[in-house]
Amino acid sequence: MALSIPEATNLNSTSDDGGGNGRQQPDTQSFASVKVQELPHLTDYLPHLQTLTNPLEHNPFYRPSEGFYLSPSDIILRQIVYDLAGNFPLQSPHLAYHRAGPRREIFFDPSHVSAAIVTCGGLCPGMNTVIRELVVALWELYGVREISGVKAGYRGFYSGEPVRLEPELVHSWHKMGGTALETSRGGFDLDRIVSAIQDRGFNQVYIIGGDGTMRGAVKIFNEIRCRKMNVAVTGIPKTVDNDVDIIDRSFGFQTAVEMAQQAISAAHVEAESAVNGIGLVKLMGRSTGHIALHATLSSRDVDCCLIPENDFYLEGKGGLFEFLDNRLKKNGHAVLVVAEGAGQDMIPRTDAQKEERDESGNPVFLDVGGWLKSELKKWWARDHPNELFTVKLIDPTYMIRAVPANATDNLYCTLLAHSAIHGVMAGYTGFVSGPINGSYAYIPVDEVAKSRNEVTTKDHKWAWVRSITNQPDFSRS
């Protein structure tokens, strides 16, 4: 829900921010039921920055009218569901975020902007779309002509030469999967990265990446602020798993669910075509099971969905083997979906495997798909030694994350890019852009970096999954 607080509340009153530029500051004290999350601004530590009229005012693509430019009084409530029967308000104060969009005054002269774009971490549908739309919007909307692509993730700031980006070069990038700028994990050296930003003269930095990347963006923003550099930093959260909190969803997620359905359909065909056939599909989801959950809900062919947020067990009353045994007796086949992070505490590990971590510092997960396939075969051979049994394991992980974004995600990536640019040009820094309850907002990057969007197994959506699959709750009580 996007709100423009009435002027009578004084939320959009003008106060001197120390720079003499009259930047409007929200007075949340006079609207006590709403707490607007503080959004960092360059004038917080560079109070004498001069403002300019937004060039969109004279851009032939736009006809600015009343309400076109946003002010600090335009906010979006995080919580929009209330119980009016007697528990109102459910939460006080009501958290709100500044609404994303163009501001009447900007703090960067487009002719002096040097923007850097970097992609970090794993692949995700839509990465190339975000890059393309950042380049095109900076160029066409604001007239920026110095745009650089930093190759190979964070290490690219100090280990290689950036590539010059122009609309003609990126014209068809949204049709390609992956990232044309290349990506990597690790390589985060704060001093070298910030020094490279300074030495290369970048004054706008657009960072596309997941939770680890956003934690790095927080450190970069803080170091830039400590050095009092006139550099705006914004993050564009990327995670195919949809585990970024606060925002409605992350880009690429809908494409991933769509592709996951194809894998489930193939597993269903394999299972139906065999005697006592099981189609086992391993999907992405290290710490959250959103892809597995949504693919299950939209497929209707899944008999059991296993996610990291819901523990399960194999043997005994109410266990997975008992459930699959009954399902095979009834239907002759079954389809099982498992997120990659599910059941990790059940898989035997050596001491070395327990300590192993990837380049980003995350624990290395063992292959739950291969382990579960092996356990299923052992169970069947033990309990039904004279009956046919087939398990077909399908792991579409790299296929899903490497495909181009679908139409919905492409549009979403465009709006994300435009929102980020409008915020940076307005002098905001240390933030990410994303939809909250359907409207785009600016969220402090440290808030995004320290939170995680997990599946709530006590809500209606998980109950819906269980009603479709009729799977057990795996409770031993």
N, C-alpha and C positions, 0 to 999 in steps of 0.2 A: 504494500500500500504506500503510495507516494502522497505526502501531505505538504501543503504550503501553509505554514502556521500563520493565522491572521496577525496583522500588524499590531493589533491591540495587545498581543501577548508580549511584545518587545523582543521576541526571539530574533528578529532581523534588525535590531537596532544597530546604528552605526557607532562604532567607537574607534578611537585612535589606537592602532596596534603598535605604535612606537615608531612607525616609518613615515607618518604623515601622509599616507596614501589613502586613508579612509576606508581600508578594507573592512567590510562588514563582519562583525563578530556576534554570534548568537548569544543572547543573554538567557541561558537556560534556567537561571534562578527564578525568573518570572513565569516560567511554564514548568513548574516543578514535577509534573507527572511524566514529562518526557526528558530522558537523558540522551543528548546527542553525543555520540562518541567523538572525541577530539580527533581532528584530522590534521596531521603535520603540514606546515606550510613553510616555504623558503623564508618568509619574513619573520618566522619565529627566531631565526638566528642571523638573518641578513635584513635588518629592519628598514634599510634605506633603498630598497629596490624600487625602481620606477615602473609604473604601469603604462600599458598601451591599450588602445582600442582594439578589440577583437577583429581581426581581418575578415571574419565571417560576415561582418556588417556590410562589406562591399563585395562579397563572393557571389559570382553570378549564379551559383547553384542554390543559394539560400535567399529567402526573403524574410529576415528576422521581423517578428511581430511580437505583440505583447505575450509574455510567457515563454518566449524562445530562450532567453538567457535565464539561468538559474542563479539563486542567491543562497547564502548560508541558511536561510529560513526554509528552503526546500529540503524536506527530509523524508526518509522512508522508515517506517516502523518495522522492527524485526519480528515482533509478535503481533498477529492480527486476529487471533482467535481468542475469544473471551467467553466466560460463563456469566450470563446476565442474571441467572437465577439466584445468585447470592454470593458468589465468589468473585465478584468484580471489584477491583482489577485482580487478575491472576498474578500479575507481576508489576511491581512498582519500585523504582521508576521504570517507565517503558523505554527500552533501548531503541535508539534510532540512529540512522547513518545519513550522511550528506548524500543528496541525490546526484547522480552522475549526469554530466551534460555541459554544454558550453557556458562560459561566464562572459559578462559584458567586457570586463577588463582582463588582460593577460599580462604575464610577467616575463615573457620571452619575446624578443624581437625575432621573428621567423628568419630574417636574413642572417642572424647570428647564431642560429640553432645548429648544433651538431649532435644528431641523435644516434644512439647505438642500440642495436637489437641483438639479443642473445637467447639461444634455446639450450636448456639443460635437462639432464635426466633421460628417462626412457621416452620412446616414441608414443605418439597419441594422435588419433585422427584430428585434423584441423590445425596442426602446428604451422604448416605452410600457409594456410588461410590467414592466420593471425599475422604472420610476417607480411604477407602481401597487403593486407588491409592497413597495417601500420604505415607501410611505405606509401601507399596510394593516398591515404588520408592526410598524412603529414605533408605530402607534396601538393595535392590538389586543394585541400581545404585551407591549410595554413601557409602554403608557399615555402615550406622548408626544402632546401636543396642539398643539404649535407646529411645523408643518412647512411650509416655503416652497419653491416652485418658482422657480428663477432662469431667466428667459426669455432666449433668443437667445445662449446660450453664455457664455463667459467675460466678454464685454463687458456682459452683463446684470447682473453684480454691481454695477457702478457707473453704468450708463446707464439703468436702468429700475427699476420697482417690482416686487418679487417677488409671486407669486400664492400665496394661501393654499391649501394642499392638505389635503383630508379624504377619508376612504374613500368617501363618497357621490359626491364629484366624480370620482374616478378609477375608479369601479366597473367601467366597461366599456372602459377604455383599452387593455387587452390585446388587444382585438378590432380595434384600429386600427393601421395602419402609421404610420411616421414617429415624430415626437415632439410631443406636445401642448404641451410647453414651448418648442418652436421651438429651432432650433440655428443655429450659424454657425461659420465658421472665423476664425482670427485674433482680434484684439481683446484679446490678452493683455497687460495692464498690471499687473505684479506688485504694485506699491505700492498702486494704486487698488483692486485686487481684495481684498487682505488688509485694507486699511483699511475697505473696505465690509463685509467679514465682521465686523470688530471693531465698527464703528458700528451695524450692524444686530443685534448680539448673537447671531449664529450661533455655536453651539459644537460642531456636528457638520456636516461638509460631505461630501456624497456626489457624486463627480465621475464622470460616465459619458462615456467618450470613447476615442479611439484612441491611437496611440503619441505623436503630438504633444500630445494632451491630457494624457497621463500624464507627459510631460516637464514640462508646466506644473504638474501636481499636485505633482511633486517640488519645484519652486521654491516653490509655495505652502506646502507642508509645512515646508520649511526656513526660510522667512521667519516663519511662525507660531512655530516653535520658537525662532528668534532673538529674537522679541518676547515669548517666554514666555507665550503666550496659551493658555488652557485650551480649546483647540479641537482636536478630532480630525478628521483628513482621511483619507478612503479613496477609492480609485479603483475603478471597475468597468470593466474593459477591454472596449472595443467596437471591433470591426473585422470587417466582413463578409468580408474577405480571409483571416481566420484567421492573420494574421501576428504575433500576440502569442505570444512564446516562453514556455516553462516550463509554462503551463497546457495541458491536453489539447486544448481548442478554445475558440474565442470564440463568444459567443452570436450567433445569427442565421446562423451558417455553414451549418448543416444545412438551414435554410429556403432559403438562397441556392442550394445545390446542387440542391435539389428543384425550384426554379423554373428553374434553368439547364437541367435535363433537358428541361423543356417547350420551351425555345427550341431545343435540339438536335433534339428530335423534329420540330419544325416545319421546321427546316433540312433534315432528312433527307427529309421529304415533298417539299419543294421540289426537292431535288437529284434524287430518284428520278423526279420527274415531268417532267424536262427532258432534252433530248439533251445529253450531256456536261455534266451539271449539277453545280455545286459549291455546297453550303450552307456558308456562312462565318458562324460565330458568334463574336462578340466578347464576352468575359466579364470581370468585374471581376478585378483582381489587378495592382496597380501594381508591386510588387516581389516578390510571391510568386504562385505559380500553383496554390494549393490548390483553388480553386473549379473551375478548368479541369481539373485532375487528377482530382478526385473525381467531377465530372460526367461525365468521359470513362469512368472505371471503371464507373460505375453505369449509363451509357447503352448502351454496346456498339455504338452506331451511328457512332462517331467514327473517322475514318480517320487523323487526324493531330492531335496536341495540342501547341501551342506555348506555352511558359511563359517568364517572365523568367530563370529559373535555368538554362535550357538554350539556348545560342546556336543559331541556325539560319542557313542561307543559301539563296538561291533558285536560282542557276544552277549548272550543272556536275554532275559525277558525285557522286551521293549527296545532291544538293540537293532542295529541295522541289518544283521544277517537274518533275524527272525522276520523283520518286515519284508525284506526282499524274497525270502522263502515263500511267504504267503502271497506276495504279488505275482511271483512266477507260477505258483499253482493256479492262481485265478486267471491271469492274462497270458501266461506263457512268455512274457518278456517284461523288461523294465528299463527305464532311463534314469540315470543317476547323474546329477550335476554337482560338482564340487569346486569351490573357490580355492585358489592355490594356497591360501593361508590357513585353510581348515585342517584340523587334525595334526598340526605340526608337533604337538606334545606327545602324540602317540607313535610317531615314527622313530624307530631306533636310531640313535646318533652316536658316532664315535666322539671322543673328547675333542678331537680337532674340529669336527663338524659343529660342535656346540659353540666354539669360539669364532668360527669363520664369519667374516663380514665382507660386504661388497665395497666398492670404491666410495659409496656415499655413507658408509658406516652402518648400513642396515644389516640385520642378521640374514645370512644366506638360508633360504628356505629349501627344504628337501622336496622331492617330487611326490606330492600327495597322490597324483594320478597313478603313477607307476606303482607306488606302495599299495594303494587301494586295490588296483587290479590284481596284484600278487596275493593279497589277503583274501580277495573274493575267490580266486582259484583254489587256494588252500582250503578254504571253508567248504567249497562245493565238493572237492575231492575227498574230504574227510566225512561229510555227512551224506553225500549222494554219489558214492564211488562208481556206480554203474549207469549213471545218467549223463546224457550229453549236456554240455554247458559251454557258452561262448561269452567272452567279455571283449568288446571292442572299445579301446581307449582313443578318444579324439581330443587332441590338444591344439586348439586354434589360436593360442596366445599371440604369436608373432604375426600371424595373418591378420588378426583383429586390429592390433595396434598400428599396423603399417598401412592400412587402407586409407584412401582419401575420405574426408568428412562427407557425410550426407548433406542434403539440402538444409535440414534444420540446424545442424551444427555449423554449416558454413555461414548461415545468417547470424547465428549466435556469435561466432568468431568476429564477424564484422562489427557487431555492436560492442563487443568487448574492446576491440582495438580503438574504435572511435571514442568510447568512454574514457579509456586510458589517456588518449591524446588530449581531450578536452581538459581533463584534470591536471595533467602536467603543464599545459600551456597556461592554466590559471594559477600556477605556482604551487600546487599541492605536490607533496612528495611523501615517500614512505607509505604508500597505499596500494591496494589492489582494487580492481573493478570487478563487479559481478552483480547478477540479479538477486534481489531479495524480494520475495513475494511478487515476482514478475516485473519489478522496476529496478533499473540499474543504479547501483550505489557505489560510494567510495568507502572502503574499509581499511583501517590501519593494518599494515602488513604484519606487524607483530601479533595482532589478534588472530589473523589467519594462520600464521606459522605455528602457533602453539595449540591450536584446536584441531579436532578431527571429527569427521562426520561418519559415525558408525551406524550400522543397522540396529534399530531398536526392536528387540525380539518380543517386546511386550505390547507393541502397538497393533493397529488394525491391519497393517500391510503384511506383517509376518503371519498373523492369524489367517489372512487371505491365502498366503502360500500354503499353509498347512491344510486349509480347507480344500484346496485344489489337488494337492498331492496325497492327502490323508496320511502323511508321514508321522512317525512318533515324535514326541517332544524330547525324547532321550533323557527324561528325568527318571532317576533311580528311586525317587521317594515314593 
